[in-house]
Amino acid sequence: MGEIHLVTGGTGFTGAKLAMRLAKEGKAVIALDIKKGYGDELEKMGIKVVIGSVNDEKLVDELMNGVSYVHHVAAAFRDINLPKKEYWDANVESNRVLIEAAKRHGIERYILTSTTGVYGAIPKEDIPADEDADIKPEDHYQYTKYEGEKLAKQLCTEYGIPFVVVRPGGIYGPYDWRFLKLYKTIKSGKFIMLGSGKTLNHLVYIDNLVDGYLLCTEKEEALGQTYNIADEKYITLNELVKEIAESLGVPAPKWHFLIWPVWVAGLLCEIICKPFGIEPPLFRRRVDFFKNNRGFDITKAKKELGYLPKIDLKTGIKLTAEWYKERGYI
């Protein structure tokens, strides 16, 4: 039997794209997720799709039989109404469930997806941040992702399981939903930049990230290491918006508005909506996209893994726009 790869969060954006690449390379793949997501497309490629929780110990133990590589991509992302316990279960305790099963079945490598968000907002003078930069999570998602890193490293070291931690930049590309709203707003001419637009952001095109995942799966140098995986360059928000507008064939937005009044409005929306379990129309995290600088050093991945981001921003933005158009989303 050839090697089998278990991808958690396997029917979502990142997990599905990783599963697809592995399948194209002739690997046997199991995609585990709580939602069907892109499951139909995966099944057409011969990928085994299992709907269930990564915290289901019995299910995970059954799926782990014969598995060589575990790619833990599943996570609880930012949801204003999500209880803290659910973040903890999905982003921290899931590692315990997977690694305990991995110990029993003797896997070859455990590849954990964390986030560059663990660094929090980075002062411009400290950019680019490398893997040894201060850890300063600013919300429960970032906090639990780092706690998940610590638990995974502890258990894998204790059990002698080879592991790698991947911290991706802001992921975008075909199959992504989070950037769709930005594309739509820019196309409609309704986009307003909060602040000067000079805030830095560091993205990673999905195919570049998957290249990084495969290197972390294959390279001996990766064992026991943590890597920032992102595109070649970080950019200003003005540059990002300009590229999206160009990909859509519309003028680049020119309107700007002060950040802080909107941030305060977001706080008030959260306070009012949370007791009723209502998703706020505006919240601080969305405003933080315009406020917090993000730029990362990928030198370690380049030197140790041979990582080379092949798709630049202009190409990635264009390919994403084309995919949205083909699917009728914009």
C-alpha positions in Angstrom: 0.0 0.0 0.0 1.3 3.5 -0.9 1.4 6.4 1.6 -1.9 7.7 2.8 -2.4 11.4 3.8 -5.1 12.5 6.2 -6.1 16.1 5.7 -8.2 17.7 8.4 -10.4 20.6 7.3 -10.1 18.7 4.1 -13.2 20.0 2.4 -12.5 23.7 3.1 -10.5 26.1 1.0 -6.9 25.4 2.2 -7.5 21.7 3.0 -9.3 21.0 -0.2 -6.5 22.5 -2.4 -3.9 20.6 -0.5 -5.9 17.3 -0.8 -6.3 18.0 -4.6 -2.6 18.5 -5.1 -1.7 15.3 -3.1 -4.2 13.3 -5.2 -2.8 14.7 -8.5 0.6 13.5 -7.3 -0.8 10.0 -6.9 -1.2 9.9 -3.2 -4.1 8.3 -1.4 -5.9 11.0 0.5 -8.6 11.1 3.3 -10.3 14.5 3.7 -11.9 14.9 7.2 -14.2 17.8 7.8 -17.4 18.7 9.7 -18.9 20.2 6.5 -19.3 18.8 3.0 -17.7 21.9 1.4 -15.9 21.0 -1.7 -16.3 17.3 -0.9 -18.1 16.5 -4.2 -15.2 17.8 -6.2 -12.7 15.8 -4.1 -14.7 12.6 -4.4 -14.6 13.0 -8.2 -10.8 12.9 -7.9 -10.9 9.7 -5.9 -10.3 11.3 -2.5 -12.1 9.7 0.4 -14.3 12.3 2.1 -15.4 11.8 5.7 -17.8 14.1 7.4 -17.1 14.2 11.1 -15.3 16.0 13.9 -11.5 16.0 14.4 -12.3 15.8 18.1 -14.2 12.5 17.6 -11.6 10.1 19.1 -13.2 6.9 17.8 -13.5 8.2 14.3 -10.0 9.7 14.2 -8.5 6.4 15.5 -10.4 4.5 12.7 -9.2 6.9 10.0 -5.6 6.9 11.3 -5.1 3.2 10.5 -2.5 3.0 7.7 -2.0 6.8 7.5 1.6 8.0 6.9 1.1 11.8 7.0 -1.3 13.9 9.0 -1.9 17.5 7.7 -3.9 19.3 10.5 -5.5 22.2 8.6 -8.9 22.2 10.4 -9.5 25.2 12.7 -12.1 27.3 14.3 -11.7 30.7 12.6 -12.9 34.1 13.7 -16.6 34.0 14.6 -17.9 36.7 16.9 -20.5 34.3 18.4 -18.3 31.2 18.8 -17.8 30.2 22.4 -14.2 30.2 23.6 -14.5 26.4 24.4 -15.1 25.7 20.7 -12.0 27.6 19.8 -10.0 25.6 22.4 -11.4 22.3 21.2 -10.8 22.9 17.5 -7.5 24.7 17.7 -5.8 23.1 20.7 -7.4 19.8 21.9 -7.8 18.5 18.4 -4.0 18.2 18.4 -4.2 15.9 21.4 -6.8 13.7 19.7 -4.8 13.4 16.5 -1.4 12.9 18.0 -2.6 10.3 20.5 -4.1 8.3 17.5 -0.9 9.0 15.5 1.1 7.5 18.4 -0.9 4.3 18.3 -0.7 3.9 14.6 2.9 5.1 14.0 2.6 7.9 11.4 5.7 9.3 9.6 5.0 13.0 10.1 2.6 15.5 11.6 2.2 18.8 9.8 0.3 21.4 11.8 -1.1 24.5 10.2 -0.9 27.5 12.6 -1.0 31.2 11.5 1.3 34.2 11.2 -1.4 35.8 13.3 0.3 34.6 16.4 2.7 37.5 16.1 -0.2 39.9 16.4 0.1 43.5 15.0 3.7 44.1 14.1 5.3 47.6 14.4 6.6 48.7 11.0 10.1 48.9 12.4 10.0 45.2 13.3 8.9 44.1 9.8 9.7 41.6 8.5 9.1 39.3 11.4 10.9 35.9 11.4 9.9 32.8 13.3 11.6 34.0 16.5 9.7 37.2 16.7 7.6 37.9 19.8 4.4 36.1 20.1 1.6 38.6 20.8 -1.8 37.1 19.9 -4.6 39.7 19.9 -7.7 37.6 19.8 -8.9 34.1 20.9 -8.3 32.6 17.5 -4.6 33.7 17.5 -4.2 32.7 21.1 -5.6 29.2 20.7 -3.6 28.6 17.5 -0.4 29.3 19.4 -1.5 27.1 22.3 -2.2 24.4 19.7 1.4 24.8 18.4 2.8 24.4 22.0 0.7 21.3 22.7 1.5 19.7 19.4 5.3 20.2 19.9 5.1 18.9 23.4 3.2 15.7 22.5 5.1 15.0 19.3 8.4 15.4 21.1 7.3 13.2 24.0 6.0 10.5 21.7 8.9 10.7 19.2 6.6 11.7 16.3 8.3 13.8 13.6 6.5 17.2 13.2 6.5 20.5 11.4 4.6 23.7 12.1 3.5 26.0 9.2 2.5 29.6 9.8 0.9 30.9 6.6 0.3 34.5 5.7 -3.1 35.7 4.6 -4.3 32.9 2.3 -6.1 33.7 -0.9 -6.8 32.2 -4.3 -9.4 30.1 -6.2 -11.8 28.3 -3.8 -11.5 31.1 -1.2 -14.6 32.9 0.1 -13.1 35.5 2.4 -11.6 37.7 -0.4 -14.8 37.5 -2.5 -16.5 40.3 -0.6 -13.5 42.5 -1.2 -13.6 41.8 -4.9 -17.3 42.4 -5.0 -17.1 45.7 -3.2 -14.3 47.0 -5.4 -16.1 45.9 -8.5 -19.3 47.8 -7.4 -17.3 51.0 -6.8 -18.4 51.1 -3.2 -15.1 50.3 -1.6 -13.7 52.9 0.8 -10.2 52.6 2.2 -10.0 53.1 5.9 -6.9 55.1 6.8 -4.0 55.9 4.4 -3.9 52.5 2.7 -0.2 52.3 3.6 -0.7 49.6 6.1 1.4 46.5 5.2 -0.1 43.1 4.5 1.5 39.8 3.6 -0.5 37.3 1.6 0.2 33.8 0.3 -1.4 32.5 -2.9 -2.9 29.1 -2.2 -0.7 27.3 -4.7 2.4 28.8 -3.1 1.2 27.6 0.3 0.6 24.1 -1.0 4.1 24.1 -2.4 5.3 24.9 1.1 3.2 22.2 2.6 4.7 19.6 0.3 8.2 20.7 1.1 7.4 20.4 4.8 6.1 16.9 4.1 9.1 15.8 2.1 12.2 17.5 3.5 14.2 16.0 6.4 15.4 19.5 7.2 11.8 20.5 8.2 11.6 18.1 11.1 11.0 19.8 14.4 10.9 23.3 12.8 8.4 26.1 12.4 8.2 28.1 9.1 6.6 31.3 7.9 5.1 30.5 4.5 4.1 33.5 2.5 4.5 35.2 -0.9 7.8 36.8 -1.9 6.8 40.4 -0.9 4.5 42.1 1.6 2.5 45.0 0.1 0.5 48.0 1.1 -3.3 47.8 1.1 -3.3 50.5 -1.7 -1.3 48.1 -3.9 -3.6 45.2 -3.1 -6.7 47.2 -3.9 -5.2 48.6 -7.1 -4.3 45.0 -8.3 -7.8 43.7 -7.6 -9.4 46.7 -9.4 -7.1 46.1 -12.4 -8.0 42.4 -12.5 -11.7 43.4 -12.6 -11.2 46.1 -15.2 -12.5 48.9 -13.0 -10.9 52.1 -11.7 -8.9 51.8 -8.5 -10.9 53.2 -5.5 -9.9 56.6 -4.4 -12.0 57.3 -1.3 -10.4 57.2 2.2 -12.0 57.5 5.6 -10.6 57.7 9.1 -10.0 54.4 10.9 -10.8 55.2 14.5 -14.5 56.3 14.2 -15.2 53.0 12.3 -13.2 51.0 14.9 -15.3 52.5 17.7 -18.5 51.8 15.7 -17.4 48.2 15.4 -16.9 47.9 19.1 -20.4 49.3 19.7 -21.9 46.9 17.2 -20.2 43.9 18.9 -21.5 45.0 22.4 -25.1 45.4 21.1 -25.2 42.3 18.9 -23.4 39.7 21.0 -26.1 39.2 23.7 -28.6 38.4 21.0 -26.3 36.0 19.1 -26.4 38.3 16.1 -23.5 38.7 13.6 -22.6 42.4 13.8 -22.8 44.3 10.6 -19.4 45.8 11.5 -16.8 44.5 14.0 -13.3 45.4 15.1 -11.5 42.5 13.4 -12.6 43.8 10.0 -11.3 47.2 10.8 -8.0 45.7 12.0 -7.4 44.6 8.4 -6.8 48.3 7.6 -5.0 49.1 10.8 -2.5 46.3 11.7 0.8 45.8 9.8 1.8 42.3 8.7 5.0 41.4 7.1 7.0 38.2 7.5 10.5 36.9 6.8 10.4 33.7 4.7 14.2 33.3 4.5 14.2 30.2 6.7 11.8 28.4 4.4 13.8 29.4 1.4 17.2 28.3 2.8 16.1 25.1 4.6 13.3 23.9 2.3 14.1 25.4 -1.0 10.7 27.2 -0.9 10.2 29.6 -3.8 6.8 31.4 -4.2 6.1 30.9 -7.9 2.9 33.0 -8.3 3.4 36.7 -7.8 0.6 39.1 -6.5 -0.5 40.3 -9.9 -0.9 36.8 -11.3 -2.5 35.5 -8.1 -5.1 38.3 -8.0 -5.9 37.8 -11.7 -6.3 34.0 -11.3 -8.6 34.5 -8.4 -10.7 37.0 -10.3 -11.0 34.7 -13.2 -12.1 31.8 -10.9 -14.8 34.0 -9.3 -16.0 35.0 -12.8 -16.1 31.4 -14.0 -18.2 30.4 -11.0 -20.5 33.4 -11.5 -19.6 34.9 -8.1 -18.7 38.3 -9.6 
